[in-house]
Amino acid sequence: MNAAAALKQYHSVSIRSLVAEASPHRLIQMLMEGGLSKLAQARGAMERGQLGLKGELIGHAISIVGGLRDGLDLAQGGEVASNLDRLYEYMGSRLLEANRKDSVAILDEVTGMLRDIKSSWDAIA
């Protein structure tokens, strides 16, 4: 096994271990951290003209936002959950637009929204 494959395997095991031990609150934090990371990477790929990588990374970010949205309990969450549902839906559509238009500004907009949500979520702990 080469070093890159070994590192990838280690990272995979490490993430699975963190997920298995995480509280539901921490899992949401991890999703948000992952989303912010993918958005930053997508921004870099966009700036470097790496269109394939940009699309892949934005796709990952869309999946993460979708996962956050799927995790909402609309029956129990009331107005807050409804507002987050609409916001996550908006973020997903904006990310599709950012990919289509190669727009750093839209990526920055979504990054700012996700960062604000994460900041509030972190304060709950």
Secondary structure by P-SEA (a helix, b strand, c coil): ccaaaaaaaaaaaaaaaaaaaccaaaaaaaaaaaaaaaaaaaaaaaaacaaaaaaaaaaaaaaaaaaaaaacccccccaaaaaaaaaaaaaaaaaaaaaaaccaaaaaaaaaaaaaaaaaaaaac
